[in-house]
Amino acid sequence: MTTKGSFYVKNNSSDKITGYVRFKDSPEMEVRFDLNTGEQSESASFESGAATHDSWYYSFKKAGETYTGDKSCAYYAKDENKGPVAVEIFNDNLKISPPLSGSCEKTL
């Protein structure tokens, strides 16, 4: 069984952000962005196996600093077509929010 969905990046920080977010470190499932405060990117699709725990990889510049890393999250049920998943970037943290089950945060 696979899970299909979409995701986007939203800039909730007080600075412009430029970079990318990838699902499972796959360039085929990537959103590249150049966002001012309050803007959100176009959506990209992702596909996962039946497991509900996968990693999101990110690399972006904000206020002259580069942030690179990953965050593993349990974020959706095993059902088809969950999403969209919001990857929100704040001043001090990154938050992955599924539409139906909690959220996952990482301090930057």
MOPAC internal coordinates of N, CA, C and O (Angstrom, degrees):
PM7 1SCF
backbone

  N    0.0000 0     0.00 0     0.00 0    0    0    0
  C    1.4483 1     0.00 0     0.00 0    1    0    0
  C    1.5254 1   108.95 1     0.00 0    2    1    0
  O    1.2310 1   121.05 1   -41.73 1    3    2    1
  N    1.3017 1   115.59 1   138.27 1    3    2    1
  C    1.4555 1   119.55 1   177.02 1    5    3    2
  C    1.5198 1   110.15 1  -116.68 1    6    5    3
  O    1.2310 1   121.88 1   -23.62 1    7    6    5
  N    1.2892 1   114.00 1   156.38 1    7    6    5
  C    1.4560 1   121.06 1   174.27 1    9    7    6
  C    1.5125 1   107.22 1  -112.85 1   10    9    7
  O    1.2310 1   120.42 1   -50.47 1   11   10    9
  N    1.3110 1   116.80 1   129.53 1   11   10    9
  C    1.4586 1   121.85 1   178.84 1   13   11   10
  C    1.5148 1   108.48 1  -118.09 1   14   13   11
  O    1.2310 1   121.13 1   -34.68 1   15   14   13
  N    1.2999 1   115.45 1   145.32 1   15   14   13
  C    1.4498 1   119.36 1   178.18 1   17   15   14
  C    1.5058 1   110.91 1  -167.70 1   18   17   15
  O    1.2310 1   121.05 1    11.50 1   19   18   17
  N    1.3151 1   115.60 1  -168.50 1   19   18   17
  C    1.4585 1   121.13 1   176.74 1   21   19   18
  C    1.5207 1   108.64 1  -136.29 1   22   21   19
  O    1.2310 1   121.35 1   -18.20 1   23   22   21
  N    1.3222 1   115.03 1   161.80 1   23   22   21
  C    1.4583 1   119.85 1   177.99 1   25   23   22
  C    1.5215 1   109.51 1  -145.82 1   26   25   23
  O    1.2310 1   121.45 1   -20.71 1   27   26   25
  N    1.3180 1   114.84 1   159.29 1   27   26   25
  C    1.4600 1   121.37 1   176.74 1   29   27   26
  C    1.5209 1   108.37 1  -146.05 1   30   29   27
  O    1.2310 1   121.07 1   -14.05 1   31   30   29
  N    1.3261 1   115.55 1   165.95 1   31   30   29
  C    1.4571 1   122.29 1   178.55 1   33   31   30
  C    1.5221 1   108.16 1  -111.71 1   34   33   31
  O    1.2310 1   120.53 1   -43.32 1   35   34   33
  N    1.3330 1   116.59 1   136.68 1   35   34   33
  C    1.4686 1   121.50 1   176.61 1   37   35   34
  C    1.5214 1   109.00 1  -124.47 1   38   37   35
  O    1.2310 1   120.88 1   -45.15 1   39   38   37
  N    1.3235 1   115.92 1   134.85 1   39   38   37
  C    1.4596 1   121.72 1   179.22 1   41   39   38
  C    1.5272 1   110.15 1   -92.90 1   42   41   39
  O    1.2310 1   120.64 1   -76.73 1   43   42   41
  N    1.3322 1   116.38 1   103.27 1   43   42   41
  C    1.4609 1   122.32 1   175.97 1   45   43   42
  C    1.5284 1   111.45 1  -105.31 1   46   45   43
  O    1.2310 1   120.66 1  -164.43 1   47   46   45
  N    1.3381 1   116.35 1    15.57 1   47   46   45
  C    1.4634 1   119.94 1   178.13 1   49   47   46
  C    1.5270 1   109.29 1   -91.94 1   50   49   47
  O    1.2310 1   120.84 1    -4.48 1   51   50   49
  N    1.3099 1   115.99 1   175.52 1   51   50   49
  C    1.4641 1   120.19 1   179.70 1   53   51   50
  C    1.5275 1   112.13 1   -92.22 1   54   53   51
  O    1.2310 1   120.17 1  -174.48 1   55   54   53
  N    1.3446 1   117.27 1     5.52 1   55   54   53
  C    1.4636 1   122.22 1  -178.85 1   57   55   54
  C    1.5230 1   111.07 1  -126.19 1   58   57   55
  O    1.2310 1   120.93 1   -20.44 1   59   58   57
  N    1.3226 1   115.83 1   159.56 1   59   58   57
  C    1.4600 1   121.66 1   173.25 1   61   59   58
  C    1.5306 1   108.47 1   -67.07 1   62   61   59
  O    1.2310 1   120.10 1   -36.08 1   63   62   61
  N    1.3376 1   117.40 1   143.92 1   63   62   61
  C    1.4632 1   121.91 1   177.25 1   65   63   62
  C    1.5283 1   109.28 1  -127.09 1   66   65   63
  O    1.2310 1   121.00 1   -37.17 1   67   66   65
  N    1.3351 1   115.70 1   142.83 1   67   66   65
  C    1.4605 1   122.47 1   179.40 1   69   67   66
  C    1.5161 1   108.14 1  -138.88 1   70   69   67
  O    1.2310 1   120.00 1   -49.77 1   71   70   69
  N    1.3422 1   117.60 1   130.23 1   71   70   69
  C    1.4544 1   120.28 1   178.25 1   73   71   70
  C    1.5036 1   112.55 1   163.31 1   74   73   71
  O    1.2310 1   121.06 1    34.86 1   75   74   73
  N    1.3492 1   115.58 1  -145.14 1   75   74   73
  C    1.4594 1   120.30 1   179.67 1   77   75   74
  C    1.5240 1   111.24 1  -148.88 1   78   77   75
  O    1.2310 1   121.45 1   -21.28 1   79   78   77
  N    1.3185 1   114.83 1   158.72 1   79   78   77
  C    1.4641 1   123.60 1   169.16 1   81   79   78
  C    1.5186 1   106.04 1  -129.13 1   82   81   79
  O    1.2310 1   120.72 1   -46.23 1   83   82   81
  N    1.3298 1   116.24 1   133.77 1   83   82   81
  C    1.4672 1   122.15 1   178.74 1   85   83   82
  C    1.5182 1   110.21 1  -123.54 1   86   85   83
  O    1.2310 1   121.13 1   -36.82 1   87   86   85
  N    1.3105 1   115.44 1   143.18 1   87   86   85
  C    1.4579 1   121.17 1   171.72 1   89   87   86
  C    1.5179 1   107.64 1   -89.85 1   90   89   87
  O    1.2310 1   120.15 1   -51.79 1   91   90   89
  N    1.3358 1   117.33 1   128.21 1   91   90   89
  C    1.4671 1   124.03 1   179.56 1   93   91   90
  C    1.5271 1   112.66 1    55.72 1   94   93   91
  O    1.2310 1   119.75 1  -151.14 1   95   94   93
  N    1.3207 1   118.08 1    28.86 1   95   94   93
  C    1.4653 1   124.30 1  -178.97 1   97   95   94
  C    1.5240 1   111.93 1    53.20 1   98   97   95
  O    1.2310 1   120.53 1  -143.38 1   99   98   97
  N    1.3183 1   116.60 1    36.62 1   99   98   97
  C    1.4625 1   122.47 1  -179.26 1  101   99   98
  C    1.5280 1   110.31 1  -106.83 1  102  101   99
  O    1.2310 1   119.79 1   -62.70 1  103  102  101
  N    1.3449 1   118.00 1   117.30 1  103  102  101
  C    1.4679 1   120.10 1   178.56 1  105  103  102
  C    1.5315 1   113.17 1   -59.37 1  106  105  103
  O    1.2310 1   120.07 1   157.96 1  107  106  105
  N    1.3300 1   117.48 1   -22.04 1  107  106  105
  C    1.4617 1   120.75 1   177.81 1  109  107  106
  C    1.5294 1   111.81 1   -73.51 1  110  109  107
  O    1.2310 1   120.37 1   161.62 1  111  110  109
  N    1.3170 1   116.89 1   -18.38 1  111  110  109
  C    1.4690 1   121.87 1   179.95 1  113  111  110
  C    1.5275 1   107.91 1  -122.13 1  114  113  111
  O    1.2310 1   120.97 1  -111.68 1  115  114  113
  N    1.3305 1   115.76 1    68.32 1  115  114  113
  C    1.4576 1   122.74 1  -171.33 1  117  115  114
  C    1.5264 1   110.85 1  -133.69 1  118  117  115
  O    1.2310 1   121.31 1   -35.12 1  119  118  117
  N    1.3244 1   115.10 1   144.88 1  119  118  117
  C    1.4591 1   122.23 1   169.93 1  121  119  118
  C    1.5245 1   106.83 1  -117.84 1  122  121  119
  O    1.2310 1   120.72 1   -56.90 1  123  122  121
  N    1.3164 1   116.22 1   123.10 1  123  122  121
  C    1.4732 1   121.83 1   171.80 1  125  123  122
  C    1.5216 1   107.11 1   -99.45 1  126  125  123
  O    1.2310 1   120.53 1   -37.22 1  127  126  125
  N    1.3220 1   116.58 1   142.78 1  127  126  125
  C    1.4564 1   118.56 1  -175.00 1  129  127  126
  C    1.5181 1   112.44 1  -145.86 1  130  129  127
  O    1.2310 1   121.53 1   -24.41 1  131  130  129
  N    1.3179 1   114.69 1   155.59 1  131  130  129
  C    1.4566 1   125.97 1   173.71 1  133  131  130
  C    1.5299 1   103.92 1  -145.16 1  134  133  131
  O    1.2310 1   120.85 1   -90.15 1  135  134  133
  N    1.3327 1   115.99 1    89.85 1  135  134  133
  C    1.4632 1   120.77 1  -166.85 1  137  135  134
  C    1.5203 1   113.23 1  -120.36 1  138  137  135
  O    1.2310 1   121.06 1   -44.80 1  139  138  137
  N    1.3051 1   115.58 1   135.20 1  139  138  137
  C    1.4580 1   121.49 1   170.02 1  141  139  138
  C    1.5294 1   108.58 1   -82.15 1  142  141  139
  O    1.2310 1   120.28 1   -11.39 1  143  142  141
  N    1.3137 1   117.06 1   168.61 1  143  142  141
  C    1.4637 1   122.27 1   178.76 1  145  143  142
  C    1.5272 1   110.67 1   -52.88 1  146  145  143
  O    1.2310 1   120.78 1   -48.83 1  147  146  145
  N    1.3346 1   116.11 1   131.17 1  147  146  145
  C    1.4596 1   121.98 1   177.32 1  149  147  146
  C    1.5171 1   115.41 1    86.22 1  150  149  147
  O    1.2310 1   119.50 1   170.12 1  151  150  149
  N    1.3303 1   118.56 1    -9.88 1  151  150  149
  C    1.4657 1   120.93 1  -178.90 1  153  151  150
  C    1.5182 1   111.34 1   -85.68 1  154  153  151
  O    1.2310 1   121.21 1   -22.02 1  155  154  153
  N    1.3360 1   115.28 1   157.98 1  155  154  153
  C    1.4600 1   120.20 1   174.62 1  157  155  154
  C    1.5199 1   108.76 1  -129.30 1  158  157  155
  O    1.2310 1   121.21 1   -26.98 1  159  158  157
  N    1.3350 1   115.29 1   153.02 1  159  158  157
  C    1.4598 1   122.22 1  -176.73 1  161  159  158
  C    1.5202 1   111.35 1   -80.64 1  162  161  159
  O    1.2310 1   121.56 1    -6.52 1  163  162  161
  N    1.3140 1   114.61 1   173.48 1  163  162  161
  C    1.4583 1   120.81 1   167.43 1  165  163  162
  C    1.5263 1   107.11 1   -66.92 1  166  165  163
  O    1.2310 1   120.18 1   -17.64 1  167  166  165
  N    1.3083 1   117.25 1   162.36 1  167  166  165
  C    1.4680 1   121.65 1   178.34 1  169  167  166
  C    1.5215 1   110.91 1   -90.22 1  170  169  167
  O    1.2310 1   121.19 1   -26.16 1  171  170  169
  N    1.3162 1   115.32 1   153.84 1  171  170  169
  C    1.4610 1   122.88 1   172.01 1  173  171  170
  C    1.5201 1   107.16 1  -128.77 1  174  173  171
  O    1.2310 1   120.56 1   -24.92 1  175  174  173
  N    1.3144 1   116.54 1   155.08 1  175  174  173
  C    1.4624 1   119.40 1  -179.88 1  177  175  174
  C    1.5220 1   110.24 1   -93.56 1  178  177  175
  O    1.2310 1   121.16 1   -23.24 1  179  178  177
  N    1.3292 1   115.38 1   156.76 1  179  178  177
  C    1.4600 1   120.90 1   173.25 1  181  179  178
  C    1.5149 1   108.82 1  -139.34 1  182  181  179
  O    1.2310 1   121.37 1   -22.01 1  183  182  181
  N    1.3234 1   114.98 1   157.99 1  183  182  181
  C    1.4586 1   121.34 1   178.05 1  185  183  182
  C    1.5144 1   107.78 1  -141.30 1  186  185  183
  O    1.2310 1   121.07 1   -45.80 1  187  186  185
  N    1.3113 1   115.55 1   134.20 1  187  186  185
  C    1.4501 1   121.44 1  -176.42 1  189  187  186
  C    1.5148 1   109.82 1  -132.90 1  190  189  187
  O    1.2310 1   121.26 1   -16.58 1  191  190  189
  N    1.3203 1   115.19 1   163.42 1  191  190  189
  C    1.4524 1   119.61 1   173.31 1  193  191  190
  C    1.5149 1   110.32 1   -74.41 1  194  193  191
  O    1.2310 1   120.58 1    10.99 1  195  194  193
  N    1.3010 1   116.50 1  -169.01 1  195  194  193
  C    1.4632 1   121.10 1  -176.71 1  197  195  194
  C    1.5281 1   112.68 1   -69.93 1  198  197  195
  O    1.2310 1   120.21 1   162.27 1  199  198  197
  N    1.3283 1   117.20 1   -17.73 1  199  198  197
  C    1.4658 1   119.96 1   179.75 1  201  199  198
  C    1.5216 1   110.42 1   -62.92 1  202  201  199
  O    1.2310 1   121.02 1   -31.99 1  203  202  201
  N    1.3077 1   115.65 1   148.01 1  203  202  201
  C    1.4626 1   119.62 1  -178.80 1  205  203  202
  C    1.5260 1   111.76 1  -106.38 1  206  205  203
  O    1.2310 1   120.33 1  -164.35 1  207  206  205
  N    1.3116 1   116.98 1    15.65 1  207  206  205
  C    1.4644 1   120.39 1  -178.68 1  209  207  206
  C    1.5236 1   108.17 1  -129.44 1  210  209  207
  O    1.2310 1   120.02 1   -69.66 1  211  210  209
  N    1.3028 1   117.57 1   110.34 1  211  210  209
  C    1.4586 1   122.06 1   179.76 1  213  211  210
  C    1.5147 1   109.51 1  -137.87 1  214  213  211
  O    1.2310 1   120.72 1   -12.90 1  215  214  213
  N    1.3309 1   116.22 1   167.10 1  215  214  213
  C    1.4641 1   120.76 1  -178.36 1  217  215  214
  C    1.5165 1   112.31 1  -105.47 1  218  217  215
  O    1.2310 1   121.74 1   -34.26 1  219  218  217
  N    1.3179 1   114.28 1   145.74 1  219  218  217
  C    1.4590 1   124.13 1   173.76 1  221  219  218
  C    1.5265 1   106.12 1  -112.75 1  222  221  219
  O    1.2310 1   120.37 1   -48.85 1  223  222  221
  N    1.3217 1   116.90 1   131.15 1  223  222  221
  C    1.4578 1   122.90 1  -178.99 1  225  223  222
  C    1.5209 1   108.79 1  -109.59 1  226  225  223
  O    1.2310 1   120.52 1   -36.89 1  227  226  225
  N    1.3209 1   116.61 1   143.11 1  227  226  225
  C    1.4588 1   119.82 1  -178.19 1  229  227  226
  C    1.5199 1   111.09 1  -141.30 1  230  229  227
  O    1.2310 1   121.55 1   -27.73 1  231  230  229
  N    1.3135 1   114.64 1   152.27 1  231  230  229
  C    1.4549 1   122.97 1   171.01 1  233  231  230
  C    1.5205 1   106.53 1  -152.70 1  234  233  231
  O    1.2310 1   120.62 1   -60.49 1  235  234  233
  N    1.3222 1   116.43 1   119.51 1  235  234  233
  C    1.4581 1   119.27 1  -179.85 1  237  235  234
  C    1.5236 1   110.59 1  -153.84 1  238  237  235
  O    1.2310 1   121.68 1   -20.36 1  239  238  237
  N    1.3324 1   114.39 1   159.64 1  239  238  237
  C    1.4602 1   121.64 1   175.61 1  241  239  238
  C    1.5147 1   108.70 1  -108.49 1  242  241  239
  O    1.2310 1   121.83 1   -43.10 1  243  242  241
  N    1.3296 1   114.10 1   136.90 1  243  242  241
  C    1.4620 1   121.27 1   178.26 1  245  243  242
  C    1.5208 1   107.47 1  -147.22 1  246  245  243
  O    1.2310 1   120.37 1   -54.83 1  247  246  245
  N    1.3261 1   116.90 1   125.17 1  247  246  245
  C    1.4721 1   122.77 1   178.47 1  249  247  246
  C    1.5307 1   111.79 1    52.81 1  250  249  247
  O    1.2310 1   120.37 1  -138.05 1  251  250  249
  N    1.3389 1   116.90 1    41.95 1  251  250  249
  C    1.4601 1   121.45 1   176.35 1  253  251  250
  C    1.5152 1   115.42 1    79.98 1  254  253  251
  O    1.2310 1   119.67 1   177.71 1  255  254  253
  N    1.3301 1   118.24 1    -2.29 1  255  254  253
  C    1.4621 1   121.62 1   178.84 1  257  255  254
  C    1.5172 1   110.28 1  -110.20 1  258  257  255
  O    1.2310 1   120.80 1   -32.81 1  259  258  257
  N    1.3475 1   116.08 1   147.19 1  259  258  257
  C    1.4606 1   121.36 1   177.13 1  261  259  258
  C    1.5209 1   109.08 1  -102.74 1  262  261  259
  O    1.2310 1   120.93 1   -46.91 1  263  262  261
  N    1.3128 1   115.83 1   133.09 1  263  262  261
  C    1.4667 1   123.14 1   178.28 1  265  263  262
  C    1.5222 1   107.60 1  -117.92 1  266  265  263
  O    1.2310 1   120.47 1   -57.57 1  267  266  265
  N    1.3325 1   116.71 1   122.43 1  267  266  265
  C    1.4612 1   121.79 1  -179.96 1  269  267  266
  C    1.5171 1   107.92 1  -135.54 1  270  269  267
  O    1.2310 1   120.58 1   -42.61 1  271  270  269
  N    1.3241 1   116.49 1   137.39 1  271  270  269
  C    1.4596 1   119.90 1   178.43 1  273  271  270
  C    1.5058 1   111.37 1   171.60 1  274  273  271
  O    1.2310 1   121.54 1    17.70 1  275  274  273
  N    1.3216 1   114.66 1  -162.30 1  275  274  273
  C    1.4593 1   119.97 1   177.38 1  277  275  274
  C    1.5190 1   108.95 1  -147.34 1  278  277  275
  O    1.2310 1   121.60 1   -18.77 1  279  278  277
  N    1.3080 1   114.54 1   161.23 1  279  278  277
  C    1.4639 1   121.15 1   177.66 1  281  279  278
  C    1.5129 1   107.97 1  -140.35 1  282  281  279
  O    1.2310 1   120.55 1   -58.56 1  283  282  281
  N    1.3095 1   116.55 1   121.44 1  283  282  281
  C    1.4568 1   121.97 1   176.39 1  285  283  282
  C    1.5179 1   107.93 1   -89.54 1  286  285  283
  O    1.2310 1   120.62 1   -48.79 1  287  286  285
  N    1.3284 1   116.41 1   131.21 1  287  286  285
  C    1.4566 1   120.30 1  -176.19 1  289  287  286
  C    1.5196 1   111.67 1  -140.50 1  290  289  287
  O    1.2310 1   120.99 1   -36.00 1  291  290  289
  N    1.3096 1   115.71 1   144.00 1  291  290  289
  C    1.4598 1   121.61 1   165.58 1  293  291  290
  C    1.5181 1   104.83 1   -94.93 1  294  293  291
  O    1.2310 1   119.86 1   -67.36 1  295  294  293
  N    1.3145 1   117.87 1   112.64 1  295  294  293
  C    1.4575 1   119.08 1  -167.08 1  297  295  294
  C    1.5056 1   115.86 1  -135.42 1  298  297  295
  O    1.2310 1   118.79 1   177.30 1  299  298  297
  N    1.3243 1   119.91 1    -2.70 1  299  298  297
  C    1.4603 1   119.28 1   178.26 1  301  299  298
  C    1.5177 1   110.08 1  -155.64 1  302  301  299
  O    1.2310 1   121.10 1   -18.27 1  303  302  301
  N    1.3071 1   115.50 1   161.73 1  303  302  301
  C    1.4645 1   120.57 1   178.28 1  305  303  302
  C    1.5235 1   109.84 1   -78.55 1  306  305  303
  O    1.2310 1   120.25 1    -4.76 1  307  306  305
  N    1.3247 1   117.12 1   175.24 1  307  306  305
  C    1.4587 1   121.41 1  -178.32 1  309  307  306
  C    1.5243 1   112.66 1   -81.75 1  310  309  307
  O    1.2310 1   120.33 1  -171.90 1  311  310  309
  N    1.3124 1   116.98 1     8.10 1  311  310  309
  C    1.4611 1   120.91 1  -179.51 1  313  311  310
  C    1.5216 1   111.07 1   -78.70 1  314  313  311
  O    1.2310 1   121.05 1   -17.63 1  315  314  313
  N    1.3241 1   115.60 1   162.37 1  315  314  313
  C    1.4615 1   121.72 1   177.01 1  317  315  314
  C    1.5282 1   110.95 1   -73.02 1  318  317  315
  O    1.2310 1   121.38 1   -25.14 1  319  318  317
  N    1.3133 1   114.96 1   154.86 1  319  318  317
  C    1.4680 1   123.72 1   167.56 1  321  319  318
  C    1.5259 1   115.33 1    57.48 1  322  321  319
  O    1.2310 1   120.36 1  -130.62 1  323  322  321
  N    1.3062 1   116.93 1    49.38 1  323  322  321
  C    1.4598 1   121.10 1   172.73 1  325  323  322
  C    1.5202 1   108.42 1   -89.79 1  326  325  323
  O    1.2310 1   120.62 1   -33.66 1  327  326  325
  N    1.2851 1   116.42 1   146.34 1  327  326  325
  C    1.4560 1   119.05 1   178.39 1  329  327  326
  C    1.5029 1   110.11 1   136.47 1  330  329  327
  O    1.2310 1   118.86 1    -2.66 1  331  330  329
  N    1.2785 1   119.79 1   177.34 1  331  330  329
  C    1.4616 1   122.35 1     3.17 1  333  331  330
  C    1.5285 1   112.79 1   -77.92 1  334  333  331
  O    1.2310 1   121.64 1   -26.41 1  335  334  333
  N    1.3098 1   114.46 1   153.59 1  335  334  333
  C    1.4543 1   121.80 1   175.21 1  337  335  334
  C    1.5257 1   106.84 1   -93.35 1  338  337  335
  O    1.2310 1   120.23 1   -47.93 1  339  338  337
  N    1.3143 1   117.17 1   132.07 1  339  338  337
  C    1.4661 1   121.79 1   178.31 1  341  339  338
  C    1.5231 1   109.28 1  -100.29 1  342  341  339
  O    1.2310 1   120.65 1   -55.48 1  343  342  341
  N    1.3278 1   116.37 1   124.52 1  343  342  341
  C    1.4585 1   122.14 1   172.17 1  345  343  342
  C    1.5256 1   105.17 1  -103.82 1  346  345  343
  O    1.2310 1   120.82 1   -77.05 1  347  346  345
  N    1.3306 1   116.03 1   102.95 1  347  346  345
  C    1.4623 1   121.22 1  -175.07 1  349  347  346
  C    1.5237 1   110.18 1  -102.29 1  350  349  347
  O    1.2310 1   121.14 1   -47.77 1  351  350  349
  N    1.3240 1   115.42 1   132.23 1  351  350  349
  C    1.4621 1   121.34 1   178.77 1  353  351  350
  C    1.5267 1   108.25 1  -109.44 1  354  353  351
  O    1.2310 1   121.46 1   -59.97 1  355  354  353
  N    1.3328 1   114.81 1   120.03 1  355  354  353
  C    1.4617 1   122.63 1   179.62 1  357  355  354
  C    1.5340 1   108.77 1  -106.24 1  358  357  355
  O    1.2310 1   119.69 1     4.26 1  359  358  357
  N    1.3244 1   118.19 1  -175.74 1  359  358  357
  C    1.4655 1   120.80 1   179.03 1  361  359  358
  C    1.5235 1   112.04 1   -62.06 1  362  361  359
  O    1.2310 1   119.94 1   138.05 1  363  362  361
  N    1.3321 1   117.72 1   -41.95 1  363  362  361
  C    1.4627 1   120.93 1  -173.43 1  365  363  362
  C    1.5190 1   114.82 1  -119.76 1  366  365  363
  O    1.2310 1   119.71 1   178.47 1  367  366  365
  N    1.3305 1   118.15 1    -1.53 1  367  366  365
  C    1.4595 1   118.73 1  -177.85 1  369  367  366
  C    1.5257 1   111.77 1  -152.47 1  370  369  367
  O    1.2310 1   121.95 1   -13.17 1  371  370  369
  N    1.3202 1   113.87 1   166.83 1  371  370  369
  C    1.4539 1   123.95 1   176.04 1  373  371  370
  C    1.5213 1   106.47 1  -119.73 1  374  373  371
  O    1.2310 1   120.14 1   -43.45 1  375  374  373
  N    1.3169 1   117.35 1   136.55 1  375  374  373
  C    1.4651 1   121.44 1  -175.51 1  377  375  374
  C    1.5252 1   109.08 1  -131.18 1  378  377  375
  O    1.2310 1   120.69 1   -49.62 1  379  378  377
  N    1.3291 1   116.30 1   130.38 1  379  378  377
  C    1.4622 1   122.33 1   176.54 1  381  379  378
  C    1.5164 1   107.09 1  -108.06 1  382  381  379
  O    1.2310 1   120.97 1   -60.08 1  383  382  381
  N    1.3212 1   115.75 1   119.92 1  383  382  381
  C    1.4638 1   120.77 1  -173.74 1  385  383  382
  C    1.5245 1   111.53 1  -120.00 1  386  385  383
  O    1.2310 1   119.94 1   -65.81 1  387  386  385
  N    1.3023 1   117.71 1   114.19 1  387  386  385
  C    1.4626 1   120.09 1   171.47 1  389  387  386
  C    1.5250 1   109.55 1   -82.62 1  390  389  387
  O    1.2310 1   119.60 1   -20.62 1  391  390  389
  N    1.3041 1   118.37 1   159.38 1  391  390  389
  C    1.4464 1   119.80 1  -178.90 1  393  391  390
  C    1.5205 1   114.31 1   -73.19 1  394  393  391
  O    1.2310 1   119.75 1   159.79 1  395  394  393
  N    1.3422 1   118.09 1   -20.21 1  395  394  393
  C    1.4640 1   119.15 1  -172.28 1  397  395  394
  C    1.5225 1   116.01 1  -120.78 1  398  397  395
  O    1.2310 1   119.49 1   169.74 1  399  398  397
  N    1.3384 1   118.58 1   -10.26 1  399  398  397
  C    1.4673 1   116.40 1  -172.24 1  401  399  398
  C    1.5203 1   113.43 1  -147.46 1  402  401  399
  O    1.2310 1   120.26 1   -93.52 1  403  402  401
  N    1.2986 1   117.11 1    86.48 1  403  402  401
  C    1.4565 1   120.97 1   170.84 1  405  403  402
  C    1.5131 1   115.32 1    60.67 1  406  405  403
  O    1.2310 1   120.91 1    22.90 1  407  406  405
  N    1.3248 1   115.87 1  -157.10 1  407  406  405
  C    1.4536 1   120.89 1   179.67 1  409  407  406
  C    1.5183 1   110.24 1  -150.55 1  410  409  407
  O    1.2310 1   121.25 1    -7.66 1  411  410  409
  N    1.3077 1   115.21 1   172.34 1  411  410  409
  C    1.4538 1   121.83 1  -178.24 1  413  411  410
  C    1.5239 1   106.95 1  -137.58 1  414  413  411
  O    1.2310 1   119.84 1   -55.02 1  415  414  413
  N    1.3251 1   117.90 1   124.98 1  415  414  413
  C    1.4586 1   121.39 1  -176.66 1  417  415  414
  C    1.5169 1   111.62 1  -121.92 1  418  417  415
  O    1.2310 1   121.32 1   -28.35 1  419  418  417
  N    1.3381 1   115.09 1   151.65 1  419  418  417
  C    1.4608 1   122.11 1   175.14 1  421  419  418
  C    1.5187 1   108.05 1  -138.41 1  422  421  419
  O    1.2310 1   120.30 1   -49.06 1  423  422  421
  N    1.3243 1   117.03 1   130.94 1  423  422  421
  C    1.4555 1   121.60 1   175.78 1  425  423  422
  C    1.5194 1   108.84 1   -74.12 1  426  425  423
  O    1.2310 1   120.91 1   -45.19 1  427  426  425
  N    1.3234 1   115.87 1   134.81 1  427  426  425
  C    1.4731 1   120.39 1  -179.77 1  429  427  426
  C    1.5082 1   110.63 1   -85.18 1  430  429  427
  O    1.2310 1   120.10 1   180.00 1  431  430  429

